[in-house]
């Protein structure tokens, strides 16, 4: 095989590899889209169906506000008063 034949064969191999890669990428994207749509459909169906908790709306209450306490301990030692040293 001469140089031209070798180059032609290499170009054809690169083209086949690129086609296979594009087909795999397309299949991956389609699988991902199908998974997302399946998840959205399941979420939508669960949102439409009444849950046992929503059967009694008068018993539902808003969650209590989370109280932020600040820093309580540093390196395992309790902090009595918060002091700002300015990073010194």
N, C-alpha and C positions, 0 to 999 in steps of 0.2 A: 504494500500500500504506500502510495506516495504521500507527500506532505499535504497536498490539497485534500486528499481523501481522509486523512487523519483529522484535519481541521473541520471538514464537513461532518464527520462522525462526532467530533467533540461538540460542535454546535447543535447537532440533533439531540445529543444526550442532554445538553444543558436545557434545550427547549422542552424535552420530555420531563426533566426534573422540575422545571418551573411550572409546567402544566399540572404535574402531580401535586406539587406544593400548593398551588392555587385551589385545586379540587379539595385537598385536605382542609385548607383554611375555610373554604366555603362550607364544607360539611361541619366543621367545628362551629362556625357562626350560626348555621341553621340549628344545630343541636342546642346551642346556648339560647337562641331565640325561643325554641320550643320549651326549654326548661323554664325560662322566665315567664312565658305565657302560661305554662302549667301552674307555676307558683302563683301568678296573679289570679288565675281562675280559681284556684283553691282558696286563696285569701278572700276573693270576692264572694265565693260561696259560703265561707265561714262567717263573713260579715253579714250576709243576708239572713242566715239561719239564726233563730233566737238561741241565745245561750242560757243556761240555767240561772246565771246571775242576773240577766236582764229580765227574767220573768217577774221579779218583784222590784220594780223601780223605786218604791218608797223605802226599801231597805238600803239602797245604794247611797253612799255618801262620798263626798270628795275626799281624796286622800289628805291626811293631815300635812300641813306645811312642814318641811324638814327644817329643823332648827340647826343653824350652823354655830358651832361652839368655838371655832378657832383652834389654835394650837394648844394642846393639853400637855404634851410631853415632848421633850427633845432628848434623843439618845437614851430613852428609858427613864429620864428624870422629869418629875412634874415641874411645870412652869407655873409659877404663882402670878406673875405679872408680865405682860407682853412689853418687851423693850425693843426699840429700834436702835441698832447701833450703827446703821448706815453702812454695813458691810465691813466694819473695821474689826 
